[in-house]
Amino acid sequence: MERTYRYNNSEVTIRIGNILDSNADILVSSDDCFVTMGGGVSASIRRKEGTGAIENDVRKHVPAKIGDIIVSTSGTLPYKYIFHAITIGFIGNSTLKDLPTEEVHEYIIGNSVTKCLNIMRHLNVSSIAFPTIGGGTARIPYPRIALTMSRAISDFLKRTNACYKVYLYIYDQTEKPDYIKYIDFYEQFAACVERNIKPAIENKSVKQAQTSIDEYDLFISYSRIDSEKADELAETLKRMNLKFWIDRTGEYSGRNYKSVIVNTIKQSQMVLFLSSENSNKSENVIKEISVAVEHGKMIIPIKLDNYPYADSIAYDLTGIDFVNYENEKEDLERKIISQLTLIKNSKKE
């Protein structure tokens, strides 16, 4: 499964698979400040190379600092270079020590990606393959990785007319596509293309995959304050093998992303509304429910507390059966399946 985006004369391909299968000139891996190559992509590179040539090369450059890029030989592997992005260890930049964790994560990812791309340009090579930087031992949340990598890559490519090929590999160890991770990256790169370049998205070889990603069973409308409950619900939907859309970062709440929200609701079969004091006071959630009503979407309110519906949506939801989240979780699953079945059957008639 993959999807390709065009930036000027360059291309970015997001691919679910093993980065070691890439034929790019440069392979990027995340590592600690001593480049121990002990886990994730780094360990896979070390094992596959086999001779220790890469380890011997990187020892000349350690210890490194977070945000550094160490360039090494690729040994017996078929790449021109291995770039080791330092994402774990001590922070050499003292100004980062007092920043919130989220900003430190954004620095680590954004700085690493930008440095890799600039070094690629200076080495006069034209292709590079990234893993999801920070998604392993560093445990940086996938939505944050998706947002930061997409911005860094698009900012670099929109400023050059050179022809580069950038590959981003999302590796699933169960060898089954992880749609949630895929959607995070797909949405972020699509937003960058639309905002910075032009809406030219190529997907010639994966039309079937595009259909499965662009159309959703469910859209989840909720307040980010209720993220814990929303994540619990998301896990339930994953176990039910349902395709759903959820904004985990708040990135799509801004004015620049109105069209993303509207189009996603239109492409969803049904809307789950996590009703709480927080969501009923959220202007963005109220707008989402209004869009869902306008487009005739089935809405299932899921009560997280007993707070009444906001006045602007009470009329549309009055009389609609709600589900009490804490006491009726099994009923919720049955209701979702039955309503989706009714919707899909009605479309066949």
C-alpha positions as CSV (number, residue, x, y, z in Angstrom):
1,M,0.0,0.0,0.0
2,E,1.4,3.4,-0.9
3,R,0.4,6.9,-1.9
4,T,2.5,9.4,-3.9
5,Y,2.3,13.2,-3.7
6,R,4.0,15.6,-6.1
7,Y,5.8,18.7,-5.0
8,N,7.1,20.8,-7.9
9,N,9.5,18.3,-9.6
10,S,9.8,16.1,-6.6
11,E,7.7,13.2,-5.2
12,V,6.9,12.0,-1.7
13,T,5.7,8.4,-1.4
14,I,4.2,7.1,1.8
15,R,4.5,3.3,1.9
16,I,3.5,0.6,4.3
17,G,6.4,-1.9,4.3
18,N,9.9,-2.6,5.4
19,I,12.3,0.3,4.8
20,L,15.2,-2.1,4.1
21,D,13.4,-3.1,0.9
22,S,13.8,0.5,-0.4
23,N,16.1,1.2,-3.4
24,A,16.8,4.8,-2.3
25,D,20.3,6.3,-2.2
26,I,20.0,7.1,1.5
27,L,18.4,5.1,4.3
28,V,17.6,7.0,7.5
29,S,17.3,5.4,10.9
30,S,16.7,6.7,14.5
31,D,19.2,6.0,17.2
32,D,20.5,7.0,20.6
33,C,23.5,9.4,21.2
34,F,26.0,6.5,21.2
35,V,24.4,4.9,18.0
36,T,24.2,1.5,19.6
37,M,22.0,0.3,16.8
38,G,20.1,-1.8,19.3
39,G,16.5,-1.6,18.2
40,G,14.0,-0.9,15.5
41,V,15.3,0.0,12.0
42,S,18.9,0.5,13.3
43,A,19.0,-3.1,14.6
44,S,17.6,-4.4,11.4
45,I,20.3,-2.5,9.4
46,R,23.0,-3.9,11.7
47,R,21.8,-7.5,11.3
48,K,21.3,-7.3,7.6
49,E,24.7,-5.7,6.9
50,G,26.5,-8.3,9.0
51,T,30.1,-7.3,8.8
52,G,30.1,-4.5,11.4
53,A,31.3,-1.9,8.9
54,I,28.6,0.6,9.8
55,E,29.1,0.2,13.5
56,N,32.9,0.8,13.1
57,D,32.2,3.9,11.0
58,V,29.7,5.6,13.4
59,R,32.0,5.0,16.5
60,K,34.2,7.8,15.1
61,H,31.4,10.3,15.7
62,V,30.0,9.4,19.2
63,P,28.7,10.6,21.5
64,A,26.3,12.8,19.6
65,K,23.5,15.1,20.7
66,I,19.8,14.9,20.1
67,G,19.0,16.4,16.7
68,D,22.4,15.5,15.2
69,I,22.7,13.4,12.0
70,I,25.6,11.0,11.7
71,V,26.4,10.0,8.1
72,S,28.0,6.5,7.7
73,T,28.9,4.0,5.1
74,S,26.3,1.4,4.2
75,G,28.8,-1.5,4.3
76,T,27.5,-4.4,2.3
77,L,24.0,-2.9,1.9
78,P,22.9,-1.5,-1.5
79,Y,22.6,2.1,-0.4
80,K,25.1,4.9,-0.8
81,Y,24.8,6.2,2.8
82,I,23.1,5.5,6.1
83,F,21.9,8.6,8.0
84,H,21.6,8.1,11.8
85,A,19.2,10.6,13.3
86,I,19.8,11.0,17.0
87,T,16.5,11.0,18.8
88,I,17.3,9.5,22.2
89,G,19.9,10.8,24.7
90,F,21.0,14.0,26.2
91,I,19.9,17.4,24.8
92,G,22.9,19.5,23.9
93,N,20.9,22.6,23.2
94,S,20.2,24.2,26.6
95,T,17.3,26.2,25.3
96,L,15.3,23.0,24.8
97,K,15.6,21.8,28.4
98,D,12.8,24.1,29.6
99,L,10.4,23.5,26.6
100,P,7.3,21.4,26.8
101,T,7.6,17.8,25.7
102,E,5.6,18.4,22.6
103,E,7.9,21.2,21.4
104,V,11.0,19.1,22.1
105,H,9.4,16.3,20.0
106,E,8.8,18.7,17.2
107,Y,12.4,19.9,17.4
108,I,13.8,16.4,17.3
109,I,11.7,15.3,14.3
110,G,11.7,18.5,12.3
111,N,15.4,19.3,12.8
112,S,16.3,15.7,11.9
113,V,14.3,15.6,8.7
114,T,15.5,19.0,7.6
115,K,19.2,18.2,8.2
116,C,18.8,14.9,6.4
117,L,17.4,16.6,3.3
118,N,20.0,19.3,3.3
119,I,22.8,16.8,3.6
120,M,21.2,14.8,0.8
121,R,21.3,17.9,-1.4
122,H,25.0,18.6,-0.6
123,L,25.9,15.0,-1.3
124,N,24.3,15.3,-4.8
125,V,22.1,12.3,-4.5
126,S,18.4,12.3,-5.4
127,S,16.5,9.8,-3.2
128,I,16.1,9.2,0.6
129,A,14.0,6.8,2.6
130,F,12.7,7.8,6.1
131,P,11.2,5.6,8.8
132,T,8.6,7.2,11.1
133,I,11.2,9.1,13.1
134,G,10.7,8.8,16.9
135,G,7.9,6.2,16.6
136,G,9.9,3.4,18.2
137,T,11.8,3.6,21.5
138,A,11.5,7.4,21.6
139,R,7.7,6.8,21.8
140,I,6.7,10.1,20.1
141,P,3.0,10.0,19.3
142,Y,2.2,9.2,15.6
143,P,0.0,12.2,14.9
144,R,2.8,14.5,16.1
145,I,5.3,12.6,13.9
146,A,3.0,12.8,10.9
147,L,2.4,16.6,11.3
148,T,6.1,17.5,11.9
149,M,7.6,15.3,9.2
150,S,5.0,16.4,6.6
151,R,5.8,20.1,7.3
152,A,9.5,19.6,7.3
153,I,9.5,17.7,4.0
154,S,7.1,19.9,2.2
155,D,8.9,23.1,3.4
156,F,12.1,21.7,1.9
157,L,10.6,20.5,-1.4
158,K,8.5,23.6,-2.1
159,R,11.8,25.7,-2.3
160,T,13.5,23.6,-4.9
161,N,13.0,22.7,-8.5
162,A,15.4,19.8,-8.3
163,C,14.0,16.2,-8.8
164,Y,14.0,14.4,-5.5
165,K,12.3,11.2,-4.4
166,V,11.4,11.0,-0.7
167,Y,10.0,7.8,0.7
168,L,8.4,7.4,4.1
169,Y,8.0,3.9,5.4
170,I,5.4,2.9,7.9
171,Y,6.3,-0.6,9.1
172,D,3.7,-2.8,10.7
173,Q,5.2,-5.8,12.4
174,T,2.1,-7.9,12.0
175,E,2.4,-7.3,8.3
176,K,-1.2,-6.0,8.3
177,P,-1.8,-2.3,7.2
178,D,-2.2,-0.1,10.2
179,Y,-4.9,2.2,8.9
180,I,-4.9,4.6,11.8
181,K,-1.2,5.4,11.3
182,Y,-1.6,5.5,7.6
183,I,-4.5,8.0,7.8
184,D,-2.5,10.3,10.1
185,F,0.3,10.6,7.5
186,Y,-2.1,10.7,4.6
187,E,-4.1,13.6,6.0
188,Q,-1.1,15.6,7.0
189,F,0.7,15.3,3.6
190,A,-2.5,16.0,1.8
191,A,-3.0,19.2,3.8
192,C,0.6,20.3,3.0
193,V,0.2,19.7,-0.7
194,E,-3.1,21.6,-0.8
195,R,-1.8,24.5,1.4
196,N,1.8,24.9,0.0
197,I,1.8,23.6,-3.6
198,K,-1.2,22.5,-5.5
199,P,-3.7,19.7,-5.0
200,A,-2.0,17.3,-7.4
201,I,-2.0,13.9,-5.7
202,E,-1.0,10.9,-7.7
203,N,-2.3,7.5,-6.8
204,K,-2.4,5.6,-10.1
205,S,-1.2,2.3,-8.7
206,V,-3.4,2.1,-5.6
207,K,-6.9,3.2,-6.6
208,Q,-8.4,0.4,-4.5
209,A,-6.4,1.5,-1.4
210,Q,-7.5,5.1,-2.0
211,T,-11.1,4.1,-1.8
212,S,-10.6,2.3,1.4
213,I,-8.9,5.2,3.0
214,D,-11.0,8.1,1.7
215,E,-14.3,6.6,2.7
216,Y,-15.0,5.9,6.4
217,D,-17.6,4.0,8.3
218,L,-17.5,6.6,11.2
219,F,-16.5,10.1,12.0
220,I,-15.8,10.8,15.7
221,S,-16.8,14.2,17.0
222,Y,-15.4,15.0,20.4
223,S,-13.6,17.5,22.6
224,R,-9.9,17.0,22.9
225,I,-10.3,17.3,26.7
226,D,-12.1,13.9,26.5
227,S,-9.2,12.3,24.5
228,E,-8.9,9.4,27.0
229,K,-12.4,8.3,26.3
230,A,-12.1,9.0,22.6
231,D,-9.0,6.8,22.4
232,E,-10.8,4.0,24.3
233,L,-13.6,4.2,21.7
234,A,-11.0,4.2,18.9
235,E,-9.5,1.0,20.2
236,T,-13.0,-0.6,20.3
237,L,-13.6,0.4,16.7
238,K,-10.3,-1.0,15.6
239,R,-11.2,-4.4,17.2
240,M,-14.5,-4.2,15.2
241,N,-12.4,-3.7,12.0
242,L,-14.2,-0.4,11.2
243,K,-12.6,2.4,9.3
244,F,-13.0,5.7,11.2
245,W,-11.7,9.2,11.2
246,I,-10.6,11.1,14.4
247,D,-8.7,14.3,14.8
248,R,-6.2,13.4,17.5
249,T,-4.1,16.5,17.5
250,G,-6.5,19.4,16.9
251,E,-4.7,20.2,13.7
252,Y,-8.1,20.1,11.8
253,S,-9.8,22.5,14.1
254,G,-8.3,25.6,12.5
255,R,-9.9,27.7,9.9
256,N,-7.6,26.4,7.2
257,Y,-9.0,23.0,7.6
258,K,-12.7,23.6,7.3
259,S,-12.8,21.7,3.9
260,V,-11.0,18.7,5.4
261,I,-13.7,18.4,8.2
262,V,-16.6,18.9,5.9
263,N,-15.4,16.5,3.2
264,T,-14.5,13.8,5.8
265,I,-18.0,14.0,7.4
266,K,-19.5,13.8,3.9
267,Q,-17.4,10.7,3.2
268,S,-18.4,9.0,6.4
269,Q,-21.4,6.7,6.8
270,M,-22.2,7.8,10.3
271,V,-21.1,10.2,13.1
272,L,-20.4,9.3,16.7
273,F,-20.9,12.3,18.9
274,L,-19.1,12.0,22.3
275,S,-21.4,14.2,24.3
276,S,-20.0,15.8,27.4
277,E,-19.9,19.1,29.1
278,N,-16.6,19.7,27.3
279,S,-17.9,18.8,23.8
280,N,-21.2,20.7,24.2
281,K,-19.2,23.8,25.0
282,S,-16.9,23.3,22.0
283,E,-17.6,25.5,19.0
284,N,-15.8,23.1,16.7
285,V,-17.8,20.1,17.9
286,I,-21.1,22.0,17.5
287,K,-20.1,22.9,13.9
288,E,-19.3,19.3,13.2
289,I,-22.7,18.1,14.3
290,S,-24.3,20.9,12.2
291,V,-22.4,19.7,9.1
292,A,-23.5,16.1,9.9
293,V,-27.1,17.1,10.1
294,E,-26.9,19.2,7.0
295,H,-25.6,16.3,5.0
296,G,-28.2,13.8,6.4
297,K,-25.7,11.7,8.4
298,M,-26.9,9.3,11.0
299,I,-25.7,10.5,14.4
300,I,-25.3,8.3,17.5
301,P,-24.8,10.4,20.7
302,I,-22.6,8.7,23.2
303,K,-23.1,10.2,26.7
304,L,-19.9,10.6,28.7
305,D,-21.8,12.5,31.4
306,N,-25.3,13.9,32.0
307,Y,-24.6,17.4,30.7
308,P,-27.4,18.6,28.4
309,Y,-26.9,19.1,24.6
310,A,-25.9,22.6,23.5
311,D,-28.9,24.7,22.5
312,S,-27.7,25.0,18.9
313,I,-27.8,21.2,18.4
314,A,-30.5,20.1,20.9
315,Y,-33.3,20.4,18.3
316,D,-31.5,18.1,15.9
317,L,-30.6,15.5,18.6
318,T,-33.8,15.5,20.6
319,G,-35.6,12.2,20.2
320,I,-32.4,10.4,19.0
321,D,-31.5,7.5,21.2
322,F,-28.3,8.0,23.0
323,V,-25.9,5.4,24.5
324,N,-24.5,5.7,28.0
325,Y,-20.8,5.1,27.5
326,E,-20.0,3.6,30.9
327,N,-23.0,1.3,31.2
328,E,-23.9,0.3,27.6
329,K,-20.6,-0.4,25.8
330,E,-21.9,-3.7,24.4
331,D,-25.1,-2.0,23.3
332,L,-23.0,0.6,21.6
333,E,-21.2,-2.0,19.5
334,R,-24.4,-3.7,18.5
335,K,-26.0,-0.3,17.6
336,I,-23.1,0.8,15.5
337,I,-23.1,-2.4,13.5
338,S,-26.9,-2.5,13.0
339,Q,-27.0,1.2,11.9
340,L,-24.1,0.8,9.5
341,T,-25.8,-2.3,8.1
342,L,-29.0,-0.4,7.5
343,I,-27.2,2.5,5.9
344,K,-25.2,0.3,3.5
345,N,-28.3,-1.8,2.6
346,S,-30.3,1.3,1.9
347,K,-27.7,2.4,-0.6
348,K,-27.8,-0.9,-2.4
349,E,-31.6,-0.6,-3.0
